[in-house]
Amino acid sequence: MVTIPSAVVVISGKRKTGKDYVANLLRERFSTELCAVLRLSGPLKSQYAKENGLDIAKLLDSSQYKETYRKDMIQWGEEKRNENPEYFCKLATSGEESERDIWIISDSRRTTDIEYFLKYYPQKTLTLRIEASQDVREERGFVFKPGVDDAESECGLDSYTDWDYMIINNESSDKLGQELQPLIQDVNKLLQLSKN
């Protein structure tokens, strides 16, 4: 069954900028009955884990376990994307969670990811870039890793400029909440339009 969402929020940002944190804030704001966080990396990690006999739950969290396999997983994912750029987007949006009205894509990393949602959900897609200073990212545990942080999976959207929203996630959750208000208002507008 193909589900058409009322709104799609596509989030991008480098490691340790708070993408998952913001996605979860938005999900809480709209409720889990109405909103789902869909991770493009979820299907990638699931398939990679199956093929390599790894613990999928540990690959999905922010643990050191994931960091151990990140470089190989990135290379494997790139090979899949080169075969079909829409592969992981289609997988991520075809599960049970995709039956919700609002999709939050928490980990867009390439222009092809954004192009997918703009192509299939052009009037419903809102894009959000999250930035954080190097110092703040390091406080959150960021350590530069060659082959990871200079790969397309981390840099593929650095030169993309057509964001609907950009926020700096360096400060308090109160400030972050204020910065998210215009996006929240626009998602609410899309929800209203879908009901009419």
Protein Blocks (a to p, Z undefined) as FASTA:
>chain_A
ZZddfbdcdddddehilpmmmmmmmmmmnopklpccddfklmmmmmmmmmnopafklmmm
ccfklmmmmmmmmmmmmmmmmmommlmmmmmmmmmklmpmbdcdfbbfbfklmmmmmmmm
mmlcccddddddfklmmmnopacdehklmmmklmmmmmpckbfbdcddfbcfklmmmmmm
mmmmmmmmmmmmmmZZ
